[in-house]
Amino acid sequence: MNEMNAIRAHRRGGPEQLTYEKAPRPQPGRGEILVAVRAASVTAGELGWDATWTDSFDGSGRDRTPIIPSHEFSGVVAARADADAGWQEGDEVYGLIPFTRNGAAAEYVTLPADMVAAKPASLTHDQAAAVPLAALTAWQALVDHARLRPGQRVLVHGGAGGVGSFVVQIAAALGADVAATVGPDDLDFVRSLGADTAIDYVHQRFEDQIDPVDVVVDLVGGPTQARSWDVLAPGGVLVGIAAPPDTQEAESHNARAVFFVVEPDRAGLESITQLIEDGRLTPTVDRVLPLADGRAAYEALEREHRRGKIILHIGD
Ligand SMILES: NC(=O)c1ccc[n+]([C@@H]2O[C@H](COP(=O)([O-])OP(=O)(O)OC[C@H]3O[C@@H](n4cnc5c(N)ncnc54)[C@H](OP(=O)(O)O)[C@@H]3O)[C@@H](O)[C@H]2O)c1
């Protein structure tokens, strides 16, 4: 009764550290809910973040091993610590779990009640689990940090990936003109998401394909990010999500450089839910694996081409 199945790592490292095993079932603390997880999603790079292993973002905090990964989920409220928690047992919810606590690759997870939103009724749990972390990253990049306005021009690097597929759709829904760099097999796919211009990053130079843009959302980093200053209009903004952009380059191009880590945000998640219910935003699920295959899911993030998110299916 007090145990659950989970994916855990007892030592810091990559997918090779992940095992499917029994773990203690968590208890909700004050203001928290216990959620019976129906589906969780895995994110590229997650096992390299300090917050996945410690209780701080810079690695200086307390070691949290054994840890449970996967910080976005969809599920059903199983218990609440107090009446103030707002939700009732049986409510279907989805959300982003703070990175400095255990994730949702498990049958149960606890988190603050005010960090979840009602699951979109039009989505299955497997589809809904693809949304909170990835779509909130896209939303916070475009709305909170870039302060995107209708009619502006946006370039998204990595537009077919887990986060990028949401950036393209949300930017289009907000009235932007959207260009996206993707691999050669994803050109039609990213157009179907709403990109006005699709650029093959293997065979084309994005600098040769577009006029200057107001916003770059970069999910790739490295040389792709460094080259992006040349396509940014004066007064524009480069939002780096995989890596922080160079602030000196920003200054010399009369532009803004932003790096941020996505945060739980119920109001943002409710705006995203509305876009989904209006038929303007659709999560892209690359594949669904059983919880026991959690290690394989993280291995696929490192080795395999994907469109959208990989989901761990946990229960019905
Ligand atoms: N700061 C935050 O809060 C935050 C939140 C979420 C994610 N992240 C980070 O953001 C990054 C993206 O996450 P994700 O989940 O979207 O990853 P993902 O699903 O792996 O997507 C990355 C995409 O980038 C494409 N790509 C690779 N090289 C490229 C290039 N040179 N030009 C254009 N596209 C290229 C890949 O296409 P191919 O498969 O064809 O190579 C893939 O579709 C990761 O580093 C992740 O850790 C940060």
The ligand as a Gaussian input file, in Angstrom:
#p B3LYP/6-31G(d) Opt

LIG

0 1
 N       15.404000      26.457000     -20.164000
 C       14.346000      25.673000     -19.977000
 O       13.501000      25.915000     -19.111000
 C       14.164000      24.468000     -20.861000
 C       12.910000      23.833000     -20.903000
 C       12.742000      22.741000     -21.793000
 C       13.811000      22.323000     -22.580000
 N       15.017000      22.950000     -22.471000
 C       16.142000      22.576000     -23.334000
 O       15.797000      22.999000     -24.646000
 C       16.386000      22.127000     -25.609000
 C       15.296000      21.611000     -26.561000
 O       14.391000      20.777000     -25.828000
 P       13.361000      19.854000     -26.615000
 O       12.632000      19.066000     -25.590000
 O       12.596000      20.636000     -27.596000
 O       14.404000      18.904000     -27.397000
 P       14.161000      17.968000     -28.666000
 O       12.782000      17.387000     -28.598000
 O       15.326000      17.069000     -28.714000
 O       14.170000      18.972000     -29.908000
 C       15.323000      19.552000     -30.397000
 C       15.137000      19.751000     -31.907000
 O       16.237000      20.496000     -32.424000
 C       16.513000      19.997000     -33.713000
 N       17.874000      20.388000     -34.100000
 C       19.053000      19.790000     -33.796000
 N       20.077000      20.486000     -34.332000
 C       19.531000      21.544000     -34.988000
 C       20.059000      22.620000     -35.734000
 N       21.381000      22.770000     -35.911000
 N       19.197000      23.530000     -36.256000
 C       17.873000      23.416000     -36.067000
 N       17.307000      22.411000     -35.379000
 C       18.123000      21.483000     -34.836000
 C       16.295000      18.517000     -33.603000
 O       16.033000      17.987000     -34.887000
 P       16.682000      16.584000     -35.365000
 O       16.024000      15.519000     -34.535000
 O       16.328000      16.547000     -36.808000
 O       18.163000      16.700000     -35.103000
 C       15.067000      18.443000     -32.674000
 O       13.854000      18.413000     -33.415000
 C       17.083000      21.035000     -24.803000
 O       18.441000      21.390000     -24.673000
 C       16.393000      21.091000     -23.437000
 O       17.224000      20.617000     -22.407000
 C       15.214000      24.009000     -21.631000

